């Protein structure tokens, strides 16, 4: 997101939200596998989300270009 203006960041977030909503519908069953630490330093949940067909939503978001991989070792 570095170098992007606020309007662009908001539009990108809206597009990412639409993409995720195309993968998961209300009532769909998902499986969440938590990481070693359940929350990051900002209080956000850390986990891997799997669709009922076995696809990992996290991976689908990255492959579609809506996110990039960022790793942090556990504290």
N, C-alpha and C positions, 0 to 999 in steps of 0.2 A: 504494500500500500504506500510505500515511500514515494513521495513526489506526486501523489494524487491529491486533487482538491476534494473538499468535503462532499460536494455534489456528486462527483464521480464515485466516491466511496459508497455513498448512500445508494446510488443506482446499482452498483455492483452487488451490494448486499441484497437489494430487492430481487435482482436476477438470480442470485444464489438461493434465496428463499423459494422462488418459483421452481427452481430445479429440484430442490429437496422435496417440495410438495408434490412434484410429479413422480417421485419415487415412493413416497409414503403418504397414504391416505388415512383420514381419521378412521380408527377402528382396526387398522392393520396391526398385526403382531410383529414386534421386533424383539431382538435379544440384545442386551447391553452387557458388554464385558468390561469391567472397570480396570483401569491401569493400576500400577503399584500404589500410586497415590490417587485417591479419589477426586481430589480438587487441586487446582493450581493456586498460585499465590494471590490470584484475583478472586478466588472462590468459585471458579467455573468447574463444573464436573468434567472429569477426564475419562473417556471410555471409548470403546469401539462398538458401533451400532451395526447389527446385522439384520437384513431383511429376511423374511421367511424362506426366500429362495437361496439363502446363503451368501448373497452379495453383501459386502461391507459398505455401508453408506459413506463412511469416511473416505474410503478408496474411490468410490464413484464421484464424490465431490472434487477430489484432487484430479482425477482423470479428466473431468469435464472442465478443469481450469478455474474452478471457483475457490480453490484453496491451495496452499502449498504446505509441504511437510515441514513441521517444526518439532524438534525433539528437545527435551530437557531431562537431564538425569534426575532421578528422585532425590529429594532432600534428605 
